[in-house]
Protein backbone atom coordinates (compact mmCIF):
# COMPACT_ATOMS: atom_id res chain seq x y z
CA UNK A 1 0.00 0.00 0.00
CA UNK A 2 1.21 3.51 -0.84
CA UNK A 3 1.95 5.88 2.05
CA UNK A 4 -0.08 9.01 2.34
CA UNK A 5 1.58 11.74 0.25
CA UNK A 6 2.60 14.97 1.92
CA UNK A 7 0.51 18.08 1.40
CA UNK A 8 3.35 19.75 -0.45
CA UNK A 9 3.57 16.84 -2.95
CA UNK A 10 -0.18 16.77 -3.55
CA UNK A 11 -0.48 20.51 -3.86
CA UNK A 12 2.35 20.47 -6.36
CA UNK A 13 0.46 17.80 -8.32
CA UNK A 14 -2.70 19.91 -8.20
CA UNK A 15 -0.86 23.05 -9.20
CA UNK A 16 -1.79 24.93 -5.95
CA UNK A 17 0.76 26.61 -3.73
CA UNK A 18 0.95 25.13 -0.22
CA UNK A 19 0.07 28.44 1.44
CA UNK A 20 -3.39 28.35 -0.17
CA UNK A 21 -4.25 25.09 1.47
CA UNK A 22 -6.83 25.41 4.25
CA UNK A 23 -6.19 23.99 7.67
CA UNK A 24 -8.77 21.34 6.97
CA UNK A 25 -6.40 19.73 4.47
CA UNK A 26 -3.72 19.14 7.05
CA UNK A 27 -5.87 16.50 8.63
CA UNK A 28 -4.48 13.03 8.22
CA UNK A 29 -6.40 11.53 5.34
CA UNK A 30 -5.92 8.50 3.19
CA UNK A 31 -4.14 8.98 -0.17
CA UNK A 32 -7.38 8.49 -2.05
CA UNK A 33 -9.14 11.24 -0.11
CA UNK A 34 -6.17 13.55 -0.63
CA UNK A 35 -6.34 13.04 -4.38
CA UNK A 36 -10.09 13.60 -4.41
CA UNK A 37 -9.73 16.77 -2.37
CA UNK A 38 -7.09 18.15 -4.69
CA UNK A 39 -9.17 17.22 -7.69
CA UNK A 40 -12.10 19.11 -6.24
CA UNK A 41 -9.94 22.17 -5.62
CA UNK A 42 -8.59 22.07 -9.23
CA UNK A 43 -12.14 21.77 -10.54
CA UNK A 44 -13.28 24.86 -8.67
CA UNK A 45 -14.78 23.28 -5.58
CA UNK A 46 -12.80 25.36 -3.17
CA UNK A 47 -12.89 24.10 0.39
CA UNK A 48 -15.96 21.95 -0.02
CA UNK A 49 -17.05 20.04 3.02
CA UNK A 50 -15.88 16.44 3.00
CA UNK A 51 -19.38 15.21 2.39
CA UNK A 52 -19.42 17.01 -0.98
CA UNK A 53 -15.96 15.98 -2.31
CA UNK A 54 -17.25 12.97 -4.17
CA UNK A 55 -20.11 14.93 -5.72
CA UNK A 56 -17.84 17.62 -7.22
CA UNK A 57 -17.44 16.62 -10.78
CA UNK A 58 -16.94 13.00 -9.90
CA UNK A 59 -15.84 11.90 -13.34
CA UNK A 60 -12.83 14.23 -13.64
CA UNK A 61 -11.74 13.51 -10.05
CA UNK A 62 -11.82 9.77 -10.76
CA UNK A 63 -9.69 10.37 -13.86
CA UNK A 64 -7.08 12.17 -11.77
CA UNK A 65 -7.13 9.33 -9.26
CA UNK A 66 -6.48 6.79 -12.04
CA UNK A 67 -3.64 8.94 -13.39
CA UNK A 68 -2.06 9.03 -9.96
CA UNK A 69 -2.15 5.24 -9.63
CA UNK A 70 -0.62 4.74 -13.12
CA UNK A 71 2.19 7.20 -12.44
CA UNK A 72 2.93 5.61 -9.10
CA UNK A 73 3.07 2.16 -10.71
CA UNK A 74 5.46 3.31 -13.41
CA UNK A 75 7.79 4.79 -10.85
CA UNK A 76 8.02 1.62 -8.78
CA UNK A 77 8.34 -1.14 -11.54
CA UNK A 78 11.89 -2.45 -12.37
CA UNK A 79 13.65 -5.64 -13.81
CA UNK A 80 12.18 -8.60 -15.82
CA UNK A 81 9.64 -11.16 -14.89
CA UNK A 82 10.54 -14.87 -15.00
CA UNK A 83 8.48 -15.43 -18.15
CA UNK A 84 10.19 -12.56 -19.96
CA UNK A 85 13.60 -13.92 -18.94
CA UNK A 86 12.76 -17.42 -20.20
CA UNK A 87 11.53 -16.07 -23.53
CA UNK A 88 14.74 -14.04 -23.95
CA UNK A 89 16.93 -17.05 -23.20
CA UNK A 90 14.95 -19.21 -25.64
CA UNK A 91 15.30 -16.68 -28.46
CA UNK A 92 19.03 -16.38 -27.76
CA UNK A 93 19.46 -20.15 -27.91
CA UNK A 94 17.60 -20.33 -31.22
CA UNK A 95 19.86 -17.66 -32.75
CA UNK A 96 22.99 -19.34 -31.36
CA UNK A 97 21.88 -22.71 -32.74
CA UNK A 98 21.31 -21.20 -36.19
CA UNK A 99 24.74 -19.57 -36.18
CA UNK A 100 26.39 -22.82 -35.06
CA UNK A 101 24.65 -24.78 -37.82
CA UNK A 102 25.74 -22.22 -40.41
CA UNK A 103 29.35 -22.37 -39.19
CA UNK A 104 29.43 -26.19 -39.27
CA UNK A 105 27.95 -26.33 -42.78
CA UNK A 106 30.42 -23.73 -44.03
CA UNK A 107 33.30 -25.67 -42.48
CA UNK A 108 32.18 -28.91 -44.15
CA UNK A 109 31.81 -27.20 -47.51
CA UNK A 110 35.25 -25.65 -47.17
CA UNK A 111 36.81 -28.99 -46.25
CA UNK A 112 35.24 -30.70 -49.27
CA UNK A 113 36.39 -27.87 -51.53
CA UNK A 114 39.94 -28.20 -50.20
CA UNK A 115 39.92 -31.96 -50.81
CA UNK A 116 38.66 -31.50 -54.36
CA UNK A 117 41.30 -28.86 -55.06
CA UNK A 118 44.05 -31.15 -53.80
CA UNK A 119 42.76 -33.98 -55.97
CA UNK A 120 42.70 -31.76 -59.07
CA UNK A 121 46.17 -30.40 -58.31
CA UNK A 122 47.53 -33.92 -57.79
CA UNK A 123 46.13 -35.12 -61.10
CA UNK A 124 47.54 -32.17 -63.02
CA UNK A 125 50.91 -32.41 -61.31
CA UNK A 126 51.14 -36.13 -62.11
CA UNK A 127 50.50 -35.42 -65.80
CA UNK A 128 53.03 -32.58 -65.82
CA UNK A 129 55.70 -34.72 -64.13
CA UNK A 130 55.24 -37.57 -66.60
CA UNK A 131 55.00 -35.25 -69.60
CA UNK A 132 58.19 -33.35 -68.75
CA UNK A 133 60.20 -36.56 -68.53
CA UNK A 134 58.62 -38.03 -71.66
CA UNK A 135 59.52 -34.94 -73.67
CA UNK A 136 63.16 -35.60 -72.77
CA UNK A 137 62.97 -39.34 -73.51
CA UNK A 138 65.71 -40.36 -75.93
CA UNK A 139 67.87 -37.30 -75.28
CA UNK A 140 71.42 -38.64 -75.58
CA UNK A 141 73.41 -35.43 -76.11
CA UNK A 142 73.61 -35.72 -79.89
CA UNK A 143 73.71 -39.50 -80.21
CA UNK A 144 71.43 -40.86 -82.94
CA UNK A 145 70.21 -44.27 -81.84
CA UNK A 146 68.42 -45.18 -85.08
CA UNK A 147 71.45 -47.13 -86.28
CA UNK A 148 71.92 -49.06 -83.02
CA UNK A 149 70.93 -52.71 -82.79
CA UNK A 150 67.97 -53.70 -80.68
CA UNK A 151 68.71 -55.33 -77.34
CA UNK A 152 67.65 -58.80 -76.37
CA UNK A 153 64.76 -59.23 -73.94
CA UNK A 154 67.20 -59.79 -71.09
CA UNK A 155 69.21 -56.68 -71.97
CA UNK A 156 66.01 -54.60 -72.07
CA UNK A 157 65.37 -55.30 -68.38
CA UNK A 158 65.23 -51.81 -66.80
CA UNK A 159 66.33 -53.22 -63.45
CA UNK A 160 69.70 -54.31 -64.80
CA UNK A 161 72.64 -52.23 -63.58
CA UNK A 162 75.19 -53.91 -65.81
CA UNK A 163 76.79 -51.30 -68.06
CA UNK A 164 76.55 -53.51 -71.14
CA UNK A 165 72.80 -54.00 -70.62
CA UNK A 166 72.18 -50.29 -70.05
CA UNK A 167 74.15 -49.50 -73.19
CA UNK A 168 72.32 -52.13 -75.22
CA UNK A 169 68.93 -50.69 -74.16
CA UNK A 170 69.70 -47.15 -75.44
CA UNK A 171 67.49 -47.60 -78.58
CA UNK A 172 64.50 -48.11 -76.26
CA UNK A 173 63.92 -44.49 -75.29
CA UNK A 174 60.69 -45.64 -73.61
CA UNK A 175 59.37 -49.02 -72.59
CA UNK A 176 56.19 -50.21 -70.91
CA UNK A 177 54.46 -53.04 -69.11
CA UNK A 178 50.72 -53.43 -69.59
CA UNK A 179 47.94 -54.30 -67.13
CA UNK A 180 45.21 -55.97 -69.17
CA UNK A 181 42.36 -54.82 -66.90
CA UNK A 182 41.65 -52.90 -63.70
CA UNK A 183 41.88 -55.94 -61.43
CA UNK A 184 45.30 -57.41 -62.27
CA UNK A 185 48.84 -56.08 -62.04
CA UNK A 186 51.01 -55.39 -65.06
CA UNK A 187 52.19 -58.46 -66.92
CA UNK A 188 55.73 -59.61 -65.99
CA UNK A 189 56.70 -56.42 -64.15
CA UNK A 190 60.38 -55.60 -63.52
CA UNK A 191 61.67 -57.65 -60.61
CA UNK A 192 63.18 -54.66 -58.81
CA UNK A 193 59.79 -53.06 -58.20
CA UNK A 194 58.00 -53.59 -54.84
CA UNK A 195 55.32 -56.23 -54.38
CA UNK A 196 52.71 -53.54 -53.59
CA UNK A 197 52.12 -52.59 -57.24
CA UNK A 198 48.59 -51.26 -57.78
CA UNK A 199 46.42 -53.61 -59.81
CA UNK A 200 45.20 -52.16 -63.09
CA UNK A 201 48.10 -49.76 -63.61
CA UNK A 202 50.76 -49.82 -66.31
CA UNK A 203 54.49 -49.37 -65.77
CA UNK A 204 56.48 -46.85 -67.82
CA UNK A 205 60.25 -46.74 -68.38
CA UNK A 206 62.02 -43.59 -69.65
CA UNK A 207 65.68 -43.53 -70.72
CA UNK A 208 67.74 -40.38 -71.28
CA UNK A 209 70.75 -38.50 -69.99
CA UNK A 210 70.83 -35.66 -67.49
CA UNK A 211 69.98 -32.26 -68.96
CA UNK A 212 71.84 -30.25 -66.35
CA UNK A 213 75.41 -29.06 -66.84
CA UNK A 214 77.73 -31.58 -68.47
CA UNK A 215 80.52 -33.11 -66.42
CA UNK A 216 84.17 -32.83 -67.41
CA UNK A 217 85.92 -36.15 -67.91
CA UNK A 218 88.40 -35.33 -65.17
CA UNK A 219 85.55 -34.61 -62.71
CA UNK A 220 83.63 -37.84 -63.32
CA UNK A 221 82.79 -39.90 -60.23
CA UNK A 222 83.84 -43.51 -60.25
CA UNK A 223 80.79 -45.82 -60.13
CA UNK A 224 78.37 -43.32 -61.67
CA UNK A 225 77.10 -44.24 -65.16
CA UNK A 226 77.87 -41.58 -67.79
CA UNK A 227 77.33 -41.28 -71.51
CA UNK A 228 80.00 -39.66 -73.71
CA UNK A 229 79.09 -38.98 -77.34
CA UNK A 230 81.34 -38.46 -80.34
CA UNK A 231 81.85 -34.86 -81.49
CA UNK A 232 85.25 -35.45 -83.14
CA UNK A 233 85.10 -36.79 -86.67
CA UNK A 234 88.36 -38.67 -86.21
CA UNK A 235 87.18 -40.78 -83.24
CA UNK A 236 86.10 -44.26 -84.22
CA UNK A 237 83.41 -44.79 -81.58
CA UNK A 238 80.04 -43.04 -81.70
CA UNK A 239 79.59 -43.14 -77.93
CA UNK A 240 80.85 -44.60 -74.68
CA UNK A 241 78.60 -45.57 -71.76
CA UNK A 242 80.43 -46.63 -68.62
CA UNK A 243 80.89 -45.90 -64.91
CA UNK A 244 84.70 -45.76 -64.92
CA UNK A 245 86.14 -42.30 -65.68
CA UNK A 246 89.24 -43.68 -67.39
CA UNK A 247 87.06 -45.32 -70.03
CA UNK A 248 85.92 -42.01 -71.54
CA UNK A 249 88.40 -41.22 -74.33
CA UNK A 250 86.36 -39.39 -76.96
CA UNK A 251 87.91 -36.08 -77.94
CA UNK A 252 86.47 -32.59 -78.18
CA UNK A 253 85.16 -31.09 -81.37
CA UNK A 254 88.39 -29.23 -82.24
CA UNK A 255 90.40 -32.46 -82.31
CA UNK A 256 93.48 -32.40 -84.61
CA UNK A 257 93.71 -34.24 -87.87
CA UNK A 258 95.85 -37.35 -87.91
CA UNK A 259 97.00 -38.98 -84.70
CA UNK A 260 94.72 -38.04 -81.81
CA UNK A 261 96.43 -37.14 -78.52
CA UNK A 262 96.14 -39.92 -75.96
CA UNK A 263 95.65 -37.49 -73.10
CA UNK A 264 92.78 -35.45 -74.46
CA UNK A 265 91.28 -32.97 -74.17
CA UNK A 266 88.19 -35.13 -73.93
CA UNK A 267 84.60 -34.14 -74.54
CA UNK A 268 82.23 -33.78 -71.60
CA UNK A 269 79.98 -36.44 -70.09
CA UNK A 270 76.35 -36.63 -69.05
CA UNK A 271 74.98 -38.88 -66.39
CA UNK A 272 72.82 -41.73 -67.67
CA UNK A 273 69.27 -41.85 -66.29
CA UNK A 274 66.71 -44.67 -66.23
CA UNK A 275 63.31 -43.91 -64.67
CA UNK A 276 60.63 -46.49 -63.91
CA UNK A 277 57.20 -44.97 -63.18
CA UNK A 278 54.59 -47.09 -61.39
CA UNK A 279 51.59 -46.85 -59.04
CA UNK A 280 52.14 -48.17 -55.53
CA UNK A 281 49.18 -49.19 -53.37
CA UNK A 282 50.69 -47.23 -50.46
CA UNK A 283 52.46 -43.96 -49.96
CA UNK A 284 53.87 -45.07 -46.62
CA UNK A 285 53.78 -48.74 -45.74
CA UNK A 286 50.21 -49.84 -45.06
CA UNK A 287 48.50 -46.43 -45.32
CA UNK A 288 46.38 -47.48 -48.33
CA UNK A 289 46.98 -44.25 -50.27
CA UNK A 290 47.75 -45.05 -53.94
CA UNK A 291 50.78 -43.06 -55.05
CA UNK A 292 52.67 -42.40 -58.27
CA UNK A 293 56.32 -43.31 -57.64
CA UNK A 294 59.55 -43.45 -59.61
CA UNK A 295 62.48 -45.81 -59.27
CA UNK A 296 65.74 -44.30 -60.51
CA UNK A 297 69.13 -45.56 -61.63
CA UNK A 298 71.19 -44.08 -58.84
CA UNK A 299 74.56 -42.36 -59.00
CA UNK A 300 76.08 -45.58 -57.65
CA UNK A 301 74.53 -47.73 -60.40
CA UNK A 302 71.84 -49.32 -58.21
CA UNK A 303 68.14 -49.90 -58.86
CA UNK A 304 66.25 -51.01 -55.74
CA UNK A 305 63.83 -49.80 -53.06
CA UNK A 306 66.40 -47.29 -51.84
CA UNK A 307 66.10 -45.37 -55.11
CA UNK A 308 62.27 -45.07 -55.11
CA UNK A 309 60.96 -41.51 -55.04
CA UNK A 310 57.26 -40.89 -54.13
CA UNK A 311 55.94 -38.26 -56.55
CA UNK A 312 52.18 -37.70 -56.25
CA UNK A 313 49.79 -39.28 -53.75
CA UNK A 314 46.20 -40.09 -54.63
CA UNK A 315 47.00 -41.36 -58.17
CA UNK A 316 45.01 -44.58 -58.33
CA UNK A 317 45.37 -45.81 -61.93
CA UNK A 318 47.65 -45.23 -64.92
CA UNK A 319 46.99 -46.71 -68.34
CA UNK A 320 49.14 -45.84 -71.34
CA UNK A 321 48.60 -46.01 -75.11
CA UNK A 322 51.61 -45.73 -77.41
CA UNK A 323 51.59 -43.83 -80.70
CA UNK A 324 53.44 -45.80 -83.37
CA UNK A 325 55.26 -44.50 -86.45
CA UNK A 326 54.97 -47.16 -89.16
CA UNK A 327 56.54 -45.32 -92.12
CA UNK A 328 59.59 -43.68 -90.51
CA UNK A 329 58.40 -40.08 -90.91
CA UNK A 330 58.19 -39.22 -87.21
CA UNK A 331 54.37 -38.98 -87.23
CA UNK A 332 51.99 -41.32 -85.43
CA UNK A 333 49.84 -43.59 -87.56
CA UNK A 334 48.09 -45.60 -84.82
CA UNK A 335 48.02 -46.27 -81.09
CA UNK A 336 48.78 -49.63 -79.53
CA UNK A 337 48.70 -50.83 -75.94
CA UNK A 338 51.26 -53.65 -75.98
CA UNK A 339 54.17 -52.91 -78.32
CA UNK A 340 56.55 -55.72 -79.14
CA UNK A 341 60.27 -55.34 -78.46
CA UNK A 342 60.90 -54.25 -82.06
CA UNK A 343 58.12 -51.63 -81.85
CA UNK A 344 59.58 -49.55 -79.02
CA UNK A 345 62.04 -47.54 -81.19
CA UNK A 346 59.04 -46.55 -83.35
CA UNK A 347 56.97 -45.06 -80.52
CA UNK A 348 56.68 -41.30 -81.18
CA UNK A 349 54.00 -40.27 -78.70
CA UNK A 350 52.31 -41.43 -75.50
CA UNK A 351 48.69 -41.06 -74.41
CA UNK A 352 48.48 -40.91 -70.63
CA UNK A 353 45.26 -41.96 -68.87
CA UNK A 354 45.22 -41.55 -65.09
CA UNK A 355 42.60 -41.53 -62.33
CA UNK A 356 43.18 -39.39 -59.24
CA UNK A 357 41.15 -39.80 -56.05
CA UNK A 358 40.79 -37.87 -52.82
CA UNK A 359 43.09 -38.95 -50.04
CA UNK A 360 40.22 -38.77 -47.52
CA UNK A 361 36.74 -40.20 -47.98
CA UNK A 362 33.62 -38.03 -48.06
CA UNK A 363 30.83 -38.87 -45.62
CA UNK A 364 27.48 -39.39 -47.31
CA UNK A 365 29.00 -39.73 -50.80
CA UNK A 366 29.15 -42.97 -52.82
CA UNK A 367 31.11 -43.17 -56.07
CA UNK A 368 29.01 -45.05 -58.64
CA UNK A 369 30.80 -43.79 -61.77
CA UNK A 370 32.68 -45.88 -64.31
CA UNK A 371 36.07 -44.54 -65.41
CA UNK A 372 37.63 -45.14 -68.83
CA UNK A 373 41.34 -45.87 -68.55
CA UNK A 374 42.25 -45.98 -72.23
CA UNK A 375 43.34 -49.05 -74.14
CA UNK A 376 41.85 -50.84 -77.09
CA UNK A 377 39.42 -52.25 -76.21
CA UNK A 378 38.88 -49.66 -73.51
CA UNK A 379 39.79 -50.61 -69.96
CA UNK A 380 37.24 -49.43 -67.40
CA UNK A 381 37.15 -49.19 -63.64
CA UNK A 382 34.07 -49.11 -61.40
CA UNK A 383 34.60 -48.51 -57.66
CA UNK A 384 33.40 -51.16 -55.24
CA UNK A 385 30.00 -50.77 -53.60
CA UNK A 386 30.07 -48.38 -50.67
CA UNK A 387 33.15 -46.52 -51.92
CA UNK A 388 33.16 -42.98 -50.49
CA UNK A 389 36.11 -41.45 -52.37
CA UNK A 390 35.69 -38.77 -55.02
CA UNK A 391 37.70 -39.26 -58.23
CA UNK A 392 38.60 -37.54 -61.47
CA UNK A 393 39.99 -38.94 -64.74
CA UNK A 394 42.68 -37.19 -66.81
CA UNK A 395 44.02 -37.74 -70.32
CA UNK A 396 46.99 -36.14 -72.07
CA UNK A 397 48.93 -36.89 -75.25
CA UNK A 398 52.68 -36.23 -75.14
CA UNK A 399 54.89 -36.09 -78.23
CA UNK A 400 58.33 -37.63 -77.81
CA UNK A 401 60.36 -34.78 -79.21
CA UNK A 402 63.78 -36.39 -79.56
CA UNK A 403 62.95 -39.63 -81.45
CA UNK A 404 60.26 -38.02 -83.60
CA UNK A 405 62.50 -35.04 -84.37
CA UNK A 406 65.23 -37.30 -85.72
CA UNK A 407 62.78 -38.82 -88.22
CA UNK A 408 60.91 -35.67 -89.22
CA UNK A 409 61.62 -34.64 -92.83
C-alpha positions in Angstrom: 0.0 0.0 0.0 1.2 3.5 -0.8 1.9 5.9 2.1 -0.1 9.0 2.3 1.6 11.7 0.2 2.6 15.0 1.9 0.5 18.1 1.4 3.3 19.7 -0.5 3.6 16.8 -2.9 -0.2 16.8 -3.5 -0.5 20.5 -3.9 2.4 20.5 -6.4 0.5 17.8 -8.3 -2.7 19.9 -8.2 -0.9 23.0 -9.2 -1.8 24.9 -6.0 0.8 26.6 -3.7 0.9 25.1 -0.2 0.1 28.4 1.4 -3.4 28.3 -0.2 -4.3 25.1 1.5 -6.8 25.4 4.3 -6.2 24.0 7.7 -8.8 21.3 7.0 -6.4 19.7 4.5 -3.7 19.1 7.1 -5.9 16.5 8.6 -4.5 13.0 8.2 -6.4 11.5 5.3 -5.9 8.5 3.2 -4.1 9.0 -0.2 -7.4 8.5 -2.1 -9.1 11.2 -0.1 -6.2 13.6 -0.6 -6.3 13.0 -4.4 -10.1 13.6 -4.4 -9.7 16.8 -2.4 -7.1 18.2 -4.7 -9.2 17.2 -7.7 -12.1 19.1 -6.2 -9.9 22.2 -5.6 -8.6 22.1 -9.2 -12.1 21.8 -10.5 -13.3 24.9 -8.7 -14.8 23.3 -5.6 -12.8 25.4 -3.2 -12.9 24.1 0.4 -16.0 21.9 0.0 -17.0 20.0 3.0 -15.9 16.4 3.0 -19.4 15.2 2.4 -19.4 17.0 -1.0 -16.0 16.0 -2.3 -17.2 13.0 -4.2 -20.1 14.9 -5.7 -17.8 17.6 -7.2 -17.4 16.6 -10.8 -16.9 13.0 -9.9 -15.8 11.9 -13.3 -12.8 14.2 -13.6 -11.7 13.5 -10.1 -11.8 9.8 -10.8 -9.7 10.4 -13.9 -7.1 12.2 -11.8 -7.1 9.3 -9.3 -6.5 6.8 -12.0 -3.6 8.9 -13.4 -2.1 9.0 -10.0 -2.1 5.2 -9.6 -0.6 4.7 -13.1 2.2 7.2 -12.4 2.9 5.6 -9.1 3.1 2.2 -10.7 5.5 3.3 -13.4 7.8 4.8 -10.8 8.0 1.6 -8.8 8.3 -1.1 -11.5 11.9 -2.5 -12.4 13.7 -5.6 -13.8 12.2 -8.6 -15.8 9.6 -11.2 -14.9 10.5 -14.9 -15.0 8.5 -15.4 -18.1 10.2 -12.6 -20.0 13.6 -13.9 -18.9 12.8 -17.4 -20.2 11.5 -16.1 -23.5 14.7 -14.0 -23.9 16.9 -17.1 -23.2 15.0 -19.2 -25.6 15.3 -16.7 -28.5 19.0 -16.4 -27.8 19.5 -20.2 -27.9 17.6 -20.3 -31.2 19.9 -17.7 -32.7 23.0 -19.3 -31.4 21.9 -22.7 -32.7 21.3 -21.2 -36.2 24.7 -19.6 -36.2 26.4 -22.8 -35.1 24.7 -24.8 -37.8 25.7 -22.2 -40.4 29.4 -22.4 -39.2 29.4 -26.2 -39.3 28.0 -26.3 -42.8 30.4 -23.7 -44.0 33.3 -25.7 -42.5 32.2 -28.9 -44.1 31.8 -27.2 -47.5 35.3 -25.6 -47.2 36.8 -29.0 -46.2 35.2 -30.7 -49.3 36.4 -27.9 -51.5 39.9 -28.2 -50.2 39.9 -32.0 -50.8 38.7 -31.5 -54.4 41.3 -28.9 -55.1 44.0 -31.2 -53.8 42.8 -34.0 -56.0 42.7 -31.8 -59.1 46.2 -30.4 -58.3 47.5 -33.9 -57.8 46.1 -35.1 -61.1 47.5 -32.2 -63.0 50.9 -32.4 -61.3 51.1 -36.1 -62.1 50.5 -35.4 -65.8 53.0 -32.6 -65.8 55.7 -34.7 -64.1 55.2 -37.6 -66.6 55.0 -35.2 -69.6 58.2 -33.4 -68.8 60.2 -36.6 -68.5 58.6 -38.0 -71.7 59.5 -34.9 -73.7 63.2 -35.6 -72.8 63.0 -39.3 -73.5 65.7 -40.4 -75.9 67.9 -37.3 -75.3 71.4 -38.6 -75.6 73.4 -35.4 -76.1 73.6 -35.7 -79.9 73.7 -39.5 -80.2 71.4 -40.9 -82.9 70.2 -44.3 -81.8 68.4 -45.2 -85.1 71.4 -47.1 -86.3 71.9 -49.1 -83.0 70.9 -52.7 -82.8 68.0 -53.7 -80.7 68.7 -55.3 -77.3 67.6 -58.8 -76.4 64.8 -59.2 -73.9 67.2 -59.8 -71.1 69.2 -56.7 -72.0 66.0 -54.6 -72.1 65.4 -55.3 -68.4 65.2 -51.8 -66.8 66.3 -53.2 -63.4 69.7 -54.3 -64.8 72.6 -52.2 -63.6 75.2 -53.9 -65.8 76.8 -51.3 -68.1 76.5 -53.5 -71.1 72.8 -54.0 -70.6 72.2 -50.3 -70.0 74.2 -49.5 -73.2 72.3 -52.1 -75.2 68.9 -50.7 -74.2 69.7 -47.2 -75.4 67.5 -47.6 -78.6 64.5 -48.1 -76.3 63.9 -44.5 -75.3 60.7 -45.6 -73.6 59.4 -49.0 -72.6 56.2 -50.2 -70.9 54.5 -53.0 -69.1 50.7 -53.4 -69.6 47.9 -54.3 -67.1 45.2 -56.0 -69.2 42.4 -54.8 -66.9 41.7 -52.9 -63.7 41.9 -55.9 -61.4 45.3 -57.4 -62.3 48.8 -56.1 -62.0 51.0 -55.4 -65.1 52.2 -58.5 -66.9 55.7 -59.6 -66.0 56.7 -56.4 -64.2 60.4 -55.6 -63.5 61.7 -57.6 -60.6 63.2 -54.7 -58.8 59.8 -53.1 -58.2 58.0 -53.6 -54.8 55.3 -56.2 -54.4 52.7 -53.5 -53.6 52.1 -52.6 -57.2 48.6 -51.3 -57.8 46.4 -53.6 -59.8 45.2 -52.2 -63.1 48.1 -49.8 -63.6 50.8 -49.8 -66.3 54.5 -49.4 -65.8 56.5 -46.8 -67.8 60.3 -46.7 -68.4 62.0 -43.6 -69.6 65.7 -43.5 -70.7 67.7 -40.4 -71.3 70.7 -38.5 -70.0 70.8 -35.7 -67.5 70.0 -32.3 -69.0 71.8 -30.2 -66.3 75.4 -29.1 -66.8 77.7 -31.6 -68.5 80.5 -33.1 -66.4 84.2 -32.8 -67.4 85.9 -36.2 -67.9 88.4 -35.3 -65.2 85.6 -34.6 -62.7 83.6 -37.8 -63.3 82.8 -39.9 -60.2 83.8 -43.5 -60.2 80.8 -45.8 -60.1 78.4 -43.3 -61.7 77.1 -44.2 -65.2 77.9 -41.6 -67.8 77.3 -41.3 -71.5 80.0 -39.7 -73.7 79.1 -39.0 -77.3 81.3 -38.5 -80.3 81.9 -34.9 -81.5 85.2 -35.4 -83.1 85.1 -36.8 -86.7 88.4 -38.7 -86.2 87.2 -40.8 -83.2 86.1 -44.3 -84.2 83.4 -44.8 -81.6 80.0 -43.0 -81.7 79.6 -43.1 -77.9 80.9 -44.6 -74.7 78.6 -45.6 -71.8 80.4 -46.6 -68.6 80.9 -45.9 -64.9 84.7 -45.8 -64.9 86.1 -42.3 -65.7 89.2 -43.7 -67.4 87.1 -45.3 -70.0 85.9 -42.0 -71.5 88.4 -41.2 -74.3 86.4 -39.4 -77.0 87.9 -36.1 -77.9 86.5 -32.6 -78.2 85.2 -31.1 -81.4 88.4 -29.2 -82.2 90.4 -32.5 -82.3 93.5 -32.4 -84.6 93.7 -34.2 -87.9 95.9 -37.4 -87.9 97.0 -39.0 -84.7 94.7 -38.0 -81.8 96.4 -37.1 -78.5 96.1 -39.9 -76.0 95.7 -37.5 -73.1 92.8 -35.5 -74.5 91.3 -33.0 -74.2 88.2 -35.1 -73.9 84.6 -34.1 -74.5 82.2 -33.8 -71.6 80.0 -36.4 -70.1 76.4 -36.6 -69.1 75.0 -38.9 -66.4 72.8 -41.7 -67.7 69.3 -41.8 -66.3 66.7 -44.7 -66.2 63.3 -43.9 -64.7 60.6 -46.5 -63.9 57.2 -45.0 -63.2 54.6 -47.1 -61.4 51.6 -46.8 -59.0 52.1 -48.2 -55.5 49.2 -49.2 -53.4 50.7 -47.2 -50.5 52.5 -44.0 -50.0 53.9 -45.1 -46.6 53.8 -48.7 -45.7 50.2 -49.8 -45.1 48.5 -46.4 -45.3 46.4 -47.5 -48.3 47.0 -44.2 -50.3 47.8 -45.1 -53.9 50.8 -43.1 -55.1 52.7 -42.4 -58.3 56.3 -43.3 -57.6 59.5 -43.4 -59.6 62.5 -45.8 -59.3 65.7 -44.3 -60.5 69.1 -45.6 -61.6 71.2 -44.1 -58.8 74.6 -42.4 -59.0 76.1 -45.6 -57.7 74.5 -47.7 -60.4 71.8 -49.3 -58.2 68.1 -49.9 -58.9 66.3 -51.0 -55.7 63.8 -49.8 -53.1 66.4 -47.3 -51.8 66.1 -45.4 -55.1 62.3 -45.1 -55.1 61.0 -41.5 -55.0 57.3 -40.9 -54.1 55.9 -38.3 -56.5 52.2 -37.7 -56.2 49.8 -39.3 -53.7 46.2 -40.1 -54.6 47.0 -41.4 -58.2 45.0 -44.6 -58.3 45.4 -45.8 -61.9 47.7 -45.2 -64.9 47.0 -46.7 -68.3 49.1 -45.8 -71.3 48.6 -46.0 -75.1 51.6 -45.7 -77.4 51.6 -43.8 -80.7 53.4 -45.8 -83.4 55.3 -44.5 -86.5 55.0 -47.2 -89.2 56.5 -45.3 -92.1 59.6 -43.7 -90.5 58.4 -40.1 -90.9 58.2 -39.2 -87.2 54.4 -39.0 -87.2 52.0 -41.3 -85.4 49.8 -43.6 -87.6 48.1 -45.6 -84.8 48.0 -46.3 -81.1 48.8 -49.6 -79.5 48.7 -50.8 -75.9 51.3 -53.7 -76.0 54.2 -52.9 -78.3 56.6 -55.7 -79.1 60.3 -55.3 -78.5 60.9 -54.2 -82.1 58.1 -51.6 -81.9 59.6 -49.6 -79.0 62.0 -47.5 -81.2 59.0 -46.6 -83.4 57.0 -45.1 -80.5 56.7 -41.3 -81.2 54.0 -40.3 -78.7 52.3 -41.4 -75.5 48.7 -41.1 -74.4 48.5 -40.9 -70.6 45.3 -42.0 -68.9 45.2 -41.5 -65.1 42.6 -41.5 -62.3 43.2 -39.4 -59.2 41.2 -39.8 -56.1 40.8 -37.9 -52.8 43.1 -38.9 -50.0 40.2 -38.8 -47.5 36.7 -40.2 -48.0 33.6 -38.0 -48.1 30.8 -38.9 -45.6 27.5 -39.4 -47.3 29.0 -39.7 -50.8 29.1 -43.0 -52.8 31.1 -43.2 -56.1 29.0 -45.0 -58.6 30.8 -43.8 -61.8 32.7 -45.9 -64.3 36.1 -44.5 -65.4 37.6 -45.1 -68.8 41.3 -45.9 -68.5 42.2 -46.0 -72.2 43.3 -49.0 -74.1 41.8 -50.8 -77.1 39.4 -52.2 -76.2 38.9 -49.7 -73.5 39.8 -50.6 -70.0 37.2 -49.4 -67.4 37.1 -49.2 -63.6 34.1 -49.1 -61.4 34.6 -48.5 -57.7 33.4 -51.2 -55.2 30.0 -50.8 -53.6 30.1 -48.4 -50.7 33.1 -46.5 -51.9 33.2 -43.0 -50.5 36.1 -41.4 -52.4 35.7 -38.8 -55.0 37.7 -39.3 -58.2 38.6 -37.5 -61.5 40.0 -38.9 -64.7 42.7 -37.2 -66.8 44.0 -37.7 -70.3 47.0 -36.1 -72.1 48.9 -36.9 -75.3 52.7 -36.2 -75.1 54.9 -36.1 -78.2 58.3 -37.6 -77.8 60.4 -34.8 -79.2 63.8 -36.4 -79.6 63.0 -39.6 -81.4 60.3 -38.0 -83.6 62.5 -35.0 -84.4 65.2 -37.3 -85.7 62.8 -38.8 -88.2 60.9 -35.7 -89.2 61.6 -34.6 -92.8 
